[in-house]
Every structure is written in C-alpha cells, then in structure tokens.
C-alpha cells in the first residue's frame, strides 16, 4: 500500500555511508551531548536549604506531631494525614529544587 503522506519514516539510502552507518548532516548536530557534572554551575544555595527544611519537617516534626496528637481527636487523621502532607510537600519541594531553567 503506497501513500503520498511522508509524515512517517521513509528510508533514504543516500543518508547512509558505504559501510551502513548513517551519514552526519547539519540536522544531526542539534545536541552537543551531555555536560559533565563538574562543568555545570550548581551550588547548594537557598533551594537546597528549603529541601533540608522540608526533610526536618517530614522526618522530625511530623513524627513528633503524630506522637503528641491526642488519641480522642481523629486517630485516622493522625496516622494518615499528618505523615502524608509533609511527605507530599517534601516530594514537591525536591522536584522544584532540582529542576532549574
């Protein structure tokens, strides 16, 4: 079945060298490759301290709040919501802190 629509893959024999490898064109060099981590300008700045603060909240403050929560006031709330909210904020903060423009 032939179609005049070339939106899919079309094999072009002239795009390959004699040994079967793809010949480089100007369009193939759009990516310079990965950057070595030592060459990236990333420091432990205020974003890192925000993540550290959320770790303290999630691993120290929330368990203390669960322990001190009065047993008669929502046992399910103390065991489900109190650990879940800091964990959610920790995850969101970690994603926010590691994705940079």
C-alpha positions as CSV (number, residue, x, y, z in Angstrom):
1,X,0.0,0.0,0.0
2,X,1.6,3.3,-1.1
3,X,0.7,6.7,0.2
4,X,1.7,10.2,-0.7
5,X,1.9,11.1,3.0
6,X,5.6,11.1,4.1
7,X,5.0,12.0,7.7
8,X,6.3,8.7,8.9
9,X,9.7,7.0,8.5
10,X,11.0,7.0,4.9
11,X,14.1,5.1,4.2
12,X,16.6,7.2,2.3
13,X,19.6,5.1,1.0
14,X,21.6,8.3,0.3
15,X,21.5,9.1,4.0
16,X,23.9,6.2,4.8
17,X,27.6,5.7,4.1
18,X,29.1,2.8,2.2
19,X,29.7,0.9,5.5
20,X,26.0,1.2,6.5
21,X,26.3,3.9,9.2
22,X,24.2,7.0,9.0
23,X,26.0,9.9,7.3
24,X,26.0,13.0,9.5
25,X,24.1,16.0,8.3
26,X,23.7,19.5,9.8
27,X,20.5,18.4,11.4
28,X,22.1,15.6,13.4
29,X,24.3,18.0,15.5
30,X,21.4,19.7,17.3
31,X,22.6,18.2,20.6
32,X,26.2,18.9,21.9
33,X,26.0,15.8,24.1
34,X,25.8,15.6,27.9
35,X,27.6,18.1,30.1
36,X,29.9,16.8,32.7
37,X,28.6,17.4,36.3
38,X,31.7,19.3,37.2
39,X,31.1,21.8,34.4
40,X,27.6,22.6,35.5
41,X,27.2,25.7,37.7
42,X,25.2,24.2,40.5
43,X,25.7,25.1,44.1
44,X,24.0,24.3,47.4
45,X,22.0,27.6,47.6
46,X,18.8,28.6,49.2
47,X,16.9,25.9,47.2
48,X,18.9,23.3,49.0
49,X,18.2,24.8,52.4
50,X,14.4,24.7,51.6
51,X,14.7,20.9,50.9
52,X,16.7,20.5,54.1
53,X,13.9,22.3,56.0
54,X,11.3,20.1,54.4
55,X,13.3,17.0,55.4
56,X,13.3,18.2,59.0
57,X,9.6,18.8,58.9
58,X,8.9,15.4,57.3
59,X,11.2,13.3,59.4
60,X,11.3,15.1,62.8
61,X,8.3,17.5,63.2
62,X,5.6,15.2,61.7
63,X,6.5,12.1,63.8
64,X,6.5,14.3,66.9
65,X,3.1,15.7,66.0
66,X,1.8,12.1,65.5
67,X,3.1,11.1,68.9
68,X,1.7,14.1,70.7
69,X,-1.7,14.0,68.9
70,X,-4.5,13.4,71.4
71,X,-5.9,9.9,70.9
72,X,-9.5,11.0,71.1
73,X,-9.2,13.6,68.3
74,X,-9.1,11.7,65.0
75,X,-6.8,8.7,65.2
76,X,-7.1,8.2,61.4
77,X,-6.2,11.8,60.8
78,X,-3.0,11.5,63.0
79,X,-1.8,8.3,61.2
80,X,-2.8,9.2,57.6
81,X,-2.8,13.0,57.1
82,X,0.0,14.1,59.4
83,X,2.6,11.9,57.6
84,X,1.1,12.4,54.2
85,X,1.1,16.2,53.9
86,X,4.8,16.7,54.8
87,X,5.8,13.8,52.5
88,X,3.9,15.4,49.7
89,X,5.4,18.8,50.3
90,X,8.9,17.2,50.5
91,X,8.4,15.5,47.2
92,X,7.1,18.7,45.5
93,X,10.0,20.7,47.0
94,X,12.6,18.2,45.9
95,X,11.3,18.3,42.3
96,X,11.1,22.1,42.4
97,X,14.6,22.4,43.8
98,X,16.2,20.1,41.2
99,X,14.6,21.4,38.1
100,X,16.2,24.6,37.0
101,X,15.7,26.7,34.0
